[in-house]
Amino acid sequence: MRFGSLHILDILMVVAYLLAVVWIGRRASGGTKSEDGFFLAGRKLGKLYQFFLNFGNATEPSGAVSTASFVYQQGAPGSWLSFQTVFMNPYFWFMNVWFRRVRLTTVSDLFEDRFGSRGLSLFYAIFQILVACVFLGFANVTAYTIASSLVVKPAAAYTVAEHASVDGYHQLHRLERELAAGTLAPADRPQLDELRERRARGELHSYITVLNNVLFFTVFAVVVGAYIVMGGMAAAAVNEGLQSILIIVFSLLLIPTGLHAIGGWHALAEKVPQRMFDLFGSGNVEQFSVFSLLAILLVSIIQNGGLSHNMGICGSAKNEFAARSGVSGNYLKRFMIILWSFAGLIAVAMFGVGGLSDPDATWGAMSNQLLGPGLVGLMLAGVLAGTMSTLAAKALAISSLFVRNVYRQIWPDLDEKRGVYFARWTIVVVLALGAISAWLMGDFLSIVNIVLTVNLPFGACVLLSFFWRRLTAPAVWACVILSTVLILIVPWTASAIPSLATNPALTAMNARKPGTGVYFAAVVHQRADDLSSPLVARPGIFNNRFNLECWLMSKVGYNPTNRSPSQLLTAQFFFDGFFPFAVLLVASLLTRPTDPARVAQFYGKMKTPVGDTPELEAATMAETRQHPARFDHTKLFPGSNWEFCKWDKVDTIGFTACCAFSGAIVGFFLFLLKLAAG
């Protein structure tokens, strides 16, 4: 019995996993009567659970698929899009402590605690609830994209339209390979242009799946909702243990089976070009230059500070060392990236350079060819596990924001029992909205772009709140409003504005990548059947970004016309990373400082180590409230508005160890690549 390419054993494997997840949620439901228990598991999660929470939230199936795809196309250097995060781990050694020392339940609480602004607190909560729909939709789309590539329709069952779509896709890639090799016949050029137009319009597909997206999103939301509604953060932490094991299995499955299929480890050196083993090579890497990776690292660090689940994950730790121990979960992900990279190299050995017409289907093509009945189901369970961990943390964070920072602003007397009740219903609603947004989403790369930038305005505000006394609430308002307009609203809606979408100065084709524009992500001909008609931005909101950043920089001397898509993206990310800080600094210096007493209490708390027991914690905070400046001698710049502190022994040893471990992981990756190259 089969469902598409799935055997009955695969289906049973997935069903067993889903039932186990719901059972764990039911078992954890006993400790979720209070808000502290539901949102933060009573702040009692030790090092092991912090490891699972951080690993599960750092490791997503999209990373496996994209890494394998880029390595298949570019060799080992293609891994840097994901592997650059190895350099973020020393930063997490400090960041986790900041979110634990602030001693709050939600990031929204931070704005009221730091600035005394209920308006900012409420706006952050509402903004993040809307942003959650994007993140949850992205997670759903990622899981569906991977799962659908494992459940494909046989070619014999294609309709006429499906045959035309798939045949056109493969024909396009054949013609583009001939063009690159200089063997394209002049008579085939019109067909190439026509197929490129169809690709830009989203009409070509590399495979047809039998997996219904609406049914997938619905079942997925129901299962995640069931175990989180019942068990809260405690269920999420326990499930992370199971899910982490499945993620590791999911990452390992293709390595031994792939090596066996190509003839063993030594076959890598025989079948993969030597240049593809050079981690720092640049010969064939067009998409990701060093500057591109630095720009991505910049926006990743900044937007990470504004994520709503940071307070839930770090704040649930019973002490500072438990919070810092979560860094180890992030390190395990870096080893997963190495595995995903070798899966890409094995794919090169299996299919040959350029042998797959759709490189994004690398993971699915390997799974279908290498894994037998039951193992494909295990792979699917791993995909679901990786995505569920992300959904769970985000849904919990949003329910906490909604109850504490929206409902309680309206009904201040809301008791904790009712608060947990409303939190559960909020999870249901948010997951449903996430499923709906996933159904509306289309372009995968556009989703990745918005996910990387949507939290930049608040990420910059949160990070600067931790370190600069002079930061003011009006400056935060100015930053959030201006950055949201420039980075999010105008770029993602411009293609729906006729005067912009049809403006010849804005819709020029990128000479280095046909189908993409200099400013718009995708440009097409106004009439699909007339390739001589004017170019216009491809219609649609949230799937065709306008690079407003490069357009603004073109007014001060930057020339985007001869840049590759990678260079344009790099310029966009550098602008998006620095612009919010520029607004915050200038606007703060032009506005009245925040109440000094409130600011003193906030930074006194931030410099006070968390007590190892509730009694010690209460005593140390009581003393800080009486003498908020008692730790000011630890400031790196005494007497200034900057709150950077001198490192203590734990800071120094931990940071040094993190840097050494990051370097060791890079060295281990280089060693394996050299070994594989022969």
PANUBA-302986 format. One record per residue (C-alpha): residue number from 1; x, y, z. Coordinates in steps of 0.001 Angstrom, whole numbers, plus 500000, padded with zeros to 6 digits. Layout:
<rs>
(NUM,(X,Y,Z));
...
</rs>
This chain:
<rs>
(1,(500000,500000,500000));
(2,(501363,503402,499024));
(3,(500428,507075,499247));
(4,(502314,508606,496319));
(5,(505884,507456,496971));
(6,(505217,506737,500691));
(7,(505003,503125,501890));
(8,(502532,502140,504630));
(9,(505506,501714,507029));
(10,(506472,505350,506454));
(11,(502934,506490,507197));
(12,(502817,504420,510415));
(13,(506168,505912,511495));
(14,(504868,509468,511109));
(15,(501561,508691,512856));
(16,(503423,507090,515786));
(17,(505557,510214,516194));
(18,(502553,512540,516140));
(19,(500728,510457,518765));
(20,(503841,510440,520991));
(21,(504040,514227,520837));
(22,(500405,514636,521910));
(23,(500857,512087,524734));
(24,(503844,514029,526103));
(25,(501747,517202,526113));
(26,(499024,515423,528064));
(27,(501531,514135,530626));
(28,(502966,517620,531169));
(29,(499595,519311,531668));
(30,(499627,518939,535461));
(31,(502134,521740,536047));
(32,(500500,524436,533915));
(33,(497951,525928,536307));
(34,(499817,529218,536801));
(35,(501183,531579,534172));
(36,(504727,531074,535446));
(37,(504284,527329,535083));
(38,(502660,527537,531650));
(39,(504987,530103,530041));
(40,(508302,529456,531830));
(41,(507914,525962,533359));
(42,(508273,527628,536779));
(43,(511786,528874,535852));
(44,(513032,525398,536821));
(45,(514549,524109,533580));
(46,(518104,522916,534106));
(47,(521050,522552,531760));
(48,(519724,519501,529886));
(49,(516373,521077,529033));
(50,(518061,524357,528104));
(51,(520282,522350,525757));
(52,(517242,520767,524100));
(53,(515349,524075,523858));
(54,(518263,525900,522235));
(55,(519179,523033,519915));
(56,(515582,522534,518795));
(57,(515015,526219,518112));
(58,(518361,526678,516362));
(59,(517965,523638,514109));
(60,(515329,523779,511394));
(61,(514795,521445,508426));
(62,(515104,524394,506052));
(63,(518780,524595,507020));
(64,(519391,521004,505957));
(65,(517663,521434,502614));
(66,(519226,524797,501736));
(67,(522737,523750,502836));
(68,(522646,520515,500824));
(69,(521315,522458,497836));
(70,(523972,525188,497944));
(71,(526811,522703,498499));
(72,(525539,520629,495580));
(73,(525738,523742,493378));
(74,(528888,525391,494729));
(75,(530820,522836,496743));
(76,(531890,523312,500376));
(77,(531840,527153,500176));
(78,(528057,526921,499712));
(79,(527793,525829,503349));
(80,(528768,529279,504639));
(81,(525210,530643,504409));
(82,(524381,528372,507362));
(83,(527859,527712,508758));
(84,(528614,531396,509386));
(85,(526425,531036,512501));
(86,(529324,529184,514141));
(87,(530734,532648,514857));
(88,(527536,533676,516704));
(89,(527999,531129,519490));
(90,(530396,533248,521618));
(91,(527798,536042,521410));
(92,(525101,533697,522785));
(93,(527264,533088,525867));
(94,(526395,536666,526882));
(95,(522979,537128,525245));
(96,(521372,534264,527168));
(97,(522411,535894,530447));
(98,(520992,539300,529456));
(99,(517557,537813,528921));
(100,(517792,535877,532210));
(101,(519014,538824,534309));
(102,(516288,541143,533093));
(103,(513896,538884,535082));
(104,(510829,539428,532904));
(105,(508322,537094,531280));
(106,(508072,538647,527817));
(107,(510192,540939,525661));
(108,(507194,543288,525641));
(109,(507632,543718,529421));
(110,(511103,545082,528676));
(111,(509754,548288,527119));
(112,(507550,549060,530104));
(113,(510298,548153,532569));
(114,(513038,550141,530792));
(115,(511067,553159,529500));
(116,(507820,553141,531504));
(117,(505972,553092,528202));
(118,(502846,550936,528130));
(119,(502271,552132,524573));
(120,(505585,550665,523367));
(121,(504894,547481,525289));
(122,(501475,547114,523686));
(123,(502781,547973,520212));
(124,(505574,545401,520451));
(125,(503057,542755,521511));
(126,(500684,543501,518641));
(127,(503557,543763,516149));
(128,(504989,540411,517244));
(129,(501602,538707,517084));
(130,(501357,539774,513446));
(131,(505000,538844,512794));
(132,(504325,535416,514294));
(133,(501959,534698,511434));
(134,(504896,535214,509051));
(135,(507267,533023,511093));
(136,(504713,530287,511631));
(137,(503735,530453,507976));
(138,(507398,530156,506993));
(139,(507862,527119,509255));
(140,(504761,525493,507758));
(141,(505906,526195,504200));
(142,(509377,524808,504957));
(143,(508001,521577,506393));
(144,(505559,521222,503518));
(145,(508236,521901,500885));
(146,(510452,519127,502271));
(147,(507610,516690,502936));
(148,(506073,517247,499512));
(149,(509400,516407,497833));
(150,(509253,513033,499593));
(151,(505655,512332,498498));
(152,(505781,512818,494731));
(153,(503281,511837,492064));
(154,(504459,509243,489508));
(155,(504992,510735,486047));
(156,(502410,508331,484619));
(157,(499759,510066,486738));
(158,(500533,513616,485541));
(159,(497838,515688,483895));
(160,(498572,517442,480597));
(161,(499231,520737,482419));
(162,(501509,519024,484960));
(163,(503474,517342,482160));
(164,(503941,520731,480462));
(165,(505097,522321,483723));
(166,(507677,519637,484582));
(167,(508887,519182,480986));
(168,(509291,522936,480635));
(169,(511337,523050,483844));
(170,(513786,520393,482660));
(171,(513961,521894,479165));
(172,(514828,525308,480633));
(173,(517738,523902,482619));
(174,(519031,521999,479593));
(175,(519024,525164,477488));
(176,(520675,527216,480253));
(177,(523464,524632,480542));
(178,(523992,524875,476783));
(179,(524043,528669,477002));
(180,(526669,528545,479779));
(181,(528768,526093,477748));
(182,(528465,528224,474590));
(183,(526704,525469,472622));
(184,(523192,526921,472489));
(185,(521865,526971,468921));
(186,(520574,530412,467796));
(187,(517267,528791,466861));
(188,(516749,527724,470500));
(189,(517177,531223,471946));
(190,(513475,532220,471581));
(191,(512443,529043,473418));
(192,(514915,529845,476210));
(193,(513487,533348,476583));
(194,(509934,531991,476653));
(195,(510782,529417,479335));
(196,(512553,532063,481432));
(197,(509400,534161,481258));
(198,(507320,531191,482428));
(199,(509748,530579,485294));
(200,(509538,534210,486387));
(201,(505739,533845,486468));
(202,(505999,530697,488624));
(203,(504582,528346,486001));
(204,(507409,525750,485978));
(205,(507879,523002,488582));
(206,(510505,520294,489021));
(207,(508062,517727,490444));
(208,(504380,517277,491297));
(209,(503405,516220,494805));
(210,(500324,514335,495968));
(211,(500482,515999,499399));
(212,(497661,518512,499798));
(213,(499042,521696,501352));
(214,(495815,522728,503143));
(215,(495442,519302,504775));
(216,(499127,519301,505752));
(217,(498959,522769,507356));
(218,(495777,521862,509232));
(219,(497038,518577,510710));
(220,(500372,520171,511568));
(221,(498710,523048,513452));
(222,(496354,520690,515301));
(223,(499182,518467,516595));
(224,(501422,521353,517689));
(225,(498444,523099,519267));
(226,(497402,519969,521141));
(227,(500661,519395,522997));
(228,(501410,523072,523651));
(229,(497864,523935,524797));
(230,(497972,521043,527264));
(231,(501551,521189,528502));
(232,(502934,524685,527871));
(233,(506698,525257,528175));
(234,(507179,522022,530152));
(235,(505706,519995,527264));
(236,(507808,521965,524782));
(237,(510993,521193,526735));
(238,(510247,517457,527064));
(239,(509243,517239,523415));
(240,(512472,518984,522459));
(241,(514288,515919,523815));
(242,(512403,513613,521470));
(243,(512547,516087,518611));
(244,(516283,516680,519042));
(245,(516952,512946,518695));
(246,(514824,512828,515545));
(247,(516600,515887,514099));
(248,(519960,514158,514613));
(249,(518641,510961,512992));
(250,(517152,513046,510155));
(251,(520583,514629,509586));
(252,(522477,511331,509738));
(253,(520288,509132,507538));
(254,(521630,510177,504153));
(255,(525342,509941,505013));
(256,(525929,506168,505390));
(257,(523329,505253,502771));
(258,(524766,507819,500349));
(259,(528362,506701,500867));
(260,(527316,503090,500287));
(261,(525521,504082,497068));
(262,(528556,505872,495577));
(263,(531017,503119,496523));
(264,(532412,504291,499856));
(265,(534243,507277,501366));
(266,(537099,507131,498836));
(267,(534606,507591,495971));
(268,(534065,511223,497004));
(269,(537583,512136,495834));
(270,(537014,510268,492554));
(271,(533592,511667,491671));
(272,(533564,515195,493157));
(273,(535722,517977,491593));
(274,(538631,518957,493852));
(275,(537626,522627,493918));
(276,(534404,521641,495709));
(277,(536370,520536,498799));
(278,(537921,524004,499325));
(279,(535892,525612,502143));
(280,(537410,529056,501493));
(281,(537395,528758,497708));
(282,(535797,531419,495561));
(283,(536139,530043,492064));
(284,(532529,529102,491552));
(285,(530783,530974,494335));
(286,(528713,533777,492901));
(287,(525879,533908,495396));
(288,(527744,534228,498690));
(289,(530823,536413,498889));
(290,(532614,537194,502160));
(291,(530771,540519,502331));
(292,(527456,538747,501738));
(293,(528089,536439,504674));
(294,(529140,539353,506915));
(295,(525932,541171,506000));
(296,(523816,538100,506762));
(297,(525658,537617,510073));
(298,(525006,541280,510956));
(299,(521241,541143,510392));
(300,(521034,537701,512026));
(301,(522552,538990,515288));
(302,(520430,542149,515338));
(303,(517088,540539,514510));
(304,(517818,537760,517013));
(305,(517639,540329,519801));
(306,(514032,541161,518934));
(307,(512708,537584,518817));
(308,(509744,537177,521130));
(309,(510715,533697,522347));
(310,(514111,534779,523756));
(311,(512614,535657,527129));
(312,(510726,532373,527345));
(313,(513716,530188,526531));
(314,(516403,532050,528508));
(315,(514032,533189,531246));
(316,(512956,529613,531975));
(317,(516482,528705,533135));
(318,(516778,528209,536895));
(319,(520073,530146,537019));
(320,(522600,531921,534806));
(321,(524767,528892,534172));
(322,(521733,526891,533041));
(323,(520882,529718,530617));
(324,(524436,529762,529302));
(325,(524446,525993,528946));
(326,(521947,526435,526130));
(327,(524905,527524,523978));
(328,(525884,523858,523714));
(329,(522650,523215,521830));
(330,(523685,525814,519279));
(331,(527068,524105,518915));
(332,(525438,520795,518119));
(333,(523659,522498,515234));
(334,(527035,523422,513721));
(335,(527886,519718,513562));
(336,(524531,519143,511872));
(337,(525552,521713,509228));
(338,(528708,519686,508532));
(339,(526548,516599,507998));
(340,(524200,518527,505689));
(341,(527217,519781,503720));
(342,(528514,516271,503168));
(343,(525050,515246,502024));
(344,(525440,517904,499309));
(345,(528872,516545,498303));
(346,(527487,512996,498189));
(347,(524729,514322,495910));
(348,(527425,515626,493543));
(349,(528963,512144,493476));
(350,(525550,510539,492901));
(351,(524059,512827,490258));
(352,(527091,514671,488854));
(353,(527691,518421,488654));
(354,(524504,519954,487261));
(355,(522864,516532,487047));
(356,(519838,517677,489037));
(357,(517740,520173,487098));
(358,(516348,521481,490402));
(359,(519149,521817,493001));
(360,(516582,522751,495673));
(361,(515240,519194,495397));
(362,(518645,517707,496333));
(363,(517528,516461,499760));
(364,(514270,515009,498453));
(365,(515944,513344,495442));
(366,(518543,511683,497694));
(367,(515902,510550,500195));
(368,(513718,508987,497515));
(369,(516665,507194,495917));
(370,(518509,506041,499038));
(371,(515928,505311,501730));
(372,(513692,502273,501887));
(373,(510263,501776,503512));
(374,(510236,503006,507101));
(375,(513367,505135,506703));
(376,(511545,507684,504556));
(377,(508945,507860,507329));
(378,(511716,508413,509865));
(379,(513053,511199,507661));
(380,(509583,512777,507514));
(381,(509236,512504,511297));
(382,(512580,514328,511632));
(383,(511354,517083,509315));
(384,(508178,517474,511354));
(385,(510136,517426,514629));
(386,(512486,520190,513539));
(387,(509641,522430,512466));
(388,(507432,521687,515474));
(389,(510126,522846,517892));
(390,(510157,526240,516182));
(391,(506374,526487,516058));
(392,(506016,525567,519719));
(393,(508450,528190,521029));
(394,(506956,530915,518845));
(395,(503340,530061,519729));
(396,(504139,530059,523457));
(397,(505936,533389,523233));
(398,(503029,534992,521385));
(399,(500416,533648,523820));
(400,(502474,535058,526691));
(401,(502696,538446,524964));
(402,(498975,538483,524267));
(403,(497920,537669,527835));
(404,(500421,539804,529721));
(405,(500751,542772,527392));
(406,(497436,543018,525554));
(407,(494714,541463,527692));
(408,(496091,542859,530963));
(409,(496334,546317,529458));
(410,(492575,546064,528887));
(411,(491607,544030,532000));
(412,(494249,544637,534713));
(413,(492450,542387,537221));
(414,(492672,539252,535061));
(415,(493663,536364,537394));
(416,(496265,533744,536517));
(417,(493792,530928,535943));
(418,(491941,532991,533359));
(419,(495278,534141,531972));
(420,(496323,530553,531211));
(421,(492879,529917,529693));
(422,(493244,532874,527324));
(423,(496848,531861,526556));
(424,(495660,528459,525369));
(425,(493054,529961,523078));
(426,(495632,532442,521774));
(427,(497869,529516,520770));
(428,(494970,527973,518856));
(429,(494233,531231,517013));
(430,(497896,532003,516237));
(431,(498567,528513,514871));
(432,(495451,528778,512718));
(433,(496604,532156,511362));
(434,(500043,530651,510715));
(435,(498434,527874,508671));
(436,(496431,530435,506678));
(437,(499511,532607,506034));
(438,(501413,529501,504859));
(439,(498652,528812,502362));
(440,(498985,532374,501023));
(441,(502792,532279,500763));
(442,(504507,531369,497525));
(443,(508113,532389,496869));
(444,(510531,530660,499278));
(445,(513400,533140,498863));
(446,(511097,536081,499522));
(447,(509990,534470,502774));
(448,(513622,533999,503842));
(449,(514308,537686,503167));
(450,(511364,538887,505257));
(451,(512199,536487,508097));
(452,(515757,537886,508253));
(453,(514630,541518,508353));
(454,(511181,541690,509949));
(455,(512535,541939,513518));
(456,(515418,544312,512800));
(457,(513634,547455,514086));
(458,(512853,545931,517475));
(459,(516066,543870,517566));
(460,(518147,547054,517424));
(461,(515971,548655,520127));
(462,(516291,545690,522496));
(463,(520070,545407,522092));
(464,(520665,549114,522613));
(465,(518295,549061,525624));
(466,(520701,546702,527368));
(467,(523737,548962,526933));
(468,(522895,552679,526547));
(469,(521287,554743,529313));
(470,(520614,557629,526960));
(471,(518169,555649,524797));
(472,(514676,557156,524947));
(473,(511138,555965,524231));
(474,(510560,558591,521477));
(475,(513731,557340,519759));
(476,(512412,553773,519880));
(477,(509115,554940,518344));
(478,(511013,556798,515601));
(479,(513226,553781,514900));
(480,(510378,551291,514745));
(481,(508156,553466,512541));
(482,(510847,554624,510101));
(483,(512549,551233,509869));
(484,(509254,549415,509385));
(485,(508282,551747,506556));
(486,(511684,551611,504813));
(487,(512555,547947,505399));
(488,(509137,546279,505355));
(489,(506075,548200,504190));
(490,(507312,549978,501050));
(491,(509561,547145,499764));
(492,(506897,544444,500148));
(493,(503954,546414,498736));
(494,(505627,548374,495921));
(495,(504823,545729,493286));
(496,(501108,546328,493948));
(497,(501421,550089,493245));
(498,(500986,550601,489460));
(499,(503049,553772,489278));
(500,(506033,551900,490739));
(501,(505452,548462,489212));
(502,(505370,549858,485658));
(503,(508012,552594,486009));
(504,(510759,551815,483420));
(505,(513402,553317,485702));
(506,(512526,550781,488407));
(507,(511772,547663,486354));
(508,(515042,547254,484475));
(509,(516190,543646,484055));
(510,(519321,542494,485894));
(511,(521834,541779,483121));
(512,(523603,539151,485239));
(513,(520493,537087,486043));
(514,(517554,537158,483600));
(515,(514133,537203,485218));
(516,(515302,539305,488155));
(517,(515333,543072,488267));
(518,(517818,545652,489430));
(519,(515336,546804,492084));
(520,(512443,544309,491983));
(521,(513124,540664,492828));
(522,(511187,539528,489750));
(523,(510283,541360,486535));
(524,(508194,539950,483686));
(525,(506883,541198,480372));
(526,(503581,543026,480564));
(527,(502007,540522,478154));
(528,(503042,536900,478605));
(529,(502625,536119,474870));
(530,(504651,539148,473723));
(531,(508291,539214,474815));
(532,(508722,542624,473210));
(533,(506181,544214,475579));
(534,(507474,546469,478410));
(535,(508934,544974,481569));
(536,(506870,545289,484760));
(537,(507216,544056,488325));
(538,(505638,540635,488789));
(539,(502271,541246,490502));
(540,(501698,540288,494120));
(541,(502180,541521,497677));
(542,(504819,539881,499904));
(543,(506367,537840,497078));
(544,(508239,540415,494983));
(545,(510424,542693,497080));
(546,(511440,546160,495898));
(547,(515009,546984,496964));
(548,(514274,550457,498315));
(549,(517608,550444,500114));
(550,(519633,550224,496880));
(551,(517374,552804,495233));
(552,(518051,555244,498095));
(553,(521796,554538,497976));
(554,(521763,555145,494209));
(555,(520857,558758,495019));
(556,(524134,559215,496893));
(557,(526516,557565,494438));
(558,(525939,553790,494678));
(559,(525462,552238,491218));
(560,(523233,549105,491394));
(561,(522823,548559,487645));
(562,(525841,546292,487143));
(563,(525583,544414,490427));
(564,(524746,540744,490813));
(565,(521700,539722,492902));
(566,(524132,538697,495657));
(567,(525762,542135,495707));
(568,(522390,543871,495763));
(569,(521260,541667,498657));
(570,(524490,542449,500515));
(571,(523941,546184,500122));
(572,(520346,545803,501307));
(573,(521357,543887,504444));
(574,(524118,546338,505426));
(575,(521643,549228,505070));
(576,(518968,547357,507025));
(577,(521427,546499,509798));
(578,(522853,549973,510397));
(579,(519840,552202,509675));
(580,(517854,551411,512893));
(581,(520888,552178,515094));
(582,(521473,555479,513283));
(583,(517874,556527,513981));
(584,(518088,555442,517637));
(585,(521311,557337,518293));
(586,(520258,560578,516605));
(587,(516683,560612,517930));
(588,(517793,559831,521511));
(589,(520212,562756,521550));
(590,(517427,565051,520362));
(591,(514834,563958,522962));
(592,(514487,564157,526746));
(593,(516241,561375,528722));
(594,(514209,558665,530448));
(595,(513514,559039,534200));
(596,(516973,558541,535832));
(597,(515537,556577,538788));
(598,(513830,554063,536488));
(599,(516978,553734,534372));
(600,(519128,553202,537495));
(601,(516851,550398,538712));
(602,(516921,548712,535302));
(603,(520706,548694,534943));
(604,(521168,547791,538592));
(605,(519069,544699,537940));
(606,(520990,543914,534730));
(607,(524269,543903,536650));
(608,(522922,541761,539522));
(609,(523710,538036,539150));
(610,(520723,535701,539431));
(611,(520533,533884,542793));
(612,(520906,530102,542713));
(613,(517819,529650,544919));
(614,(514564,531641,545170));
(615,(515623,532833,548640));
(616,(519021,534082,547472));
(617,(517407,535700,544425));
(618,(514890,537589,546570));
(619,(517623,538795,548933));
(620,(520031,539990,546230));
(621,(517277,541848,544350));
(622,(516066,543516,547542));
(623,(519554,544884,548077));
(624,(519773,546070,544458));
(625,(516459,547912,544749));
(626,(517870,549724,547795));
(627,(521259,550419,546148));
(628,(520888,550196,542335));
(629,(524412,551545,541752));
(630,(526125,548890,543886));
(631,(527662,547177,540842));
(632,(528638,550333,538935));
(633,(532288,549643,539715));
(634,(532092,546840,537124));
(635,(531366,549291,534264));
(636,(533937,549343,531486));
(637,(533423,553108,530983));
(638,(532732,554566,534466));
(639,(530709,557763,534530));
(640,(529423,557320,530958));
(641,(526005,556370,529611));
(642,(527398,553103,528229));
(643,(526660,550026,530335));
(644,(529258,547619,528996));
(645,(530718,545769,531980));
(646,(534129,544297,532695));
(647,(534229,540564,532217));
(648,(534482,538339,535247));
(649,(536157,534924,535332));
(650,(533080,533096,534033));
(651,(532651,535592,531178));
(652,(536289,535354,530123));
(653,(536673,531582,530375));
(654,(533297,530960,528745));
(655,(533863,533361,525859));
(656,(537384,532034,525269));
(657,(536116,528460,525353));
(658,(533295,529325,522918));
(659,(535746,530957,520512));
(660,(538103,527982,520794));
(661,(535267,525533,520243));
(662,(534021,527504,517241));
(663,(537536,527455,515801));
(664,(537816,523731,516538));
(665,(534567,523051,514663));
(666,(535850,524966,511633));
(667,(539136,523034,511885));
(668,(537258,519732,512149));
(669,(535251,520613,509036));
(670,(538472,521465,507152));
(671,(540028,518175,508292));
(672,(537058,516137,507036));
(673,(537078,517970,503697));
(674,(540798,517356,503269));
(675,(540289,513702,504171));
(676,(537464,513381,501647));
(677,(539499,515089,498919));
(678,(542122,512339,499199));
</rs>
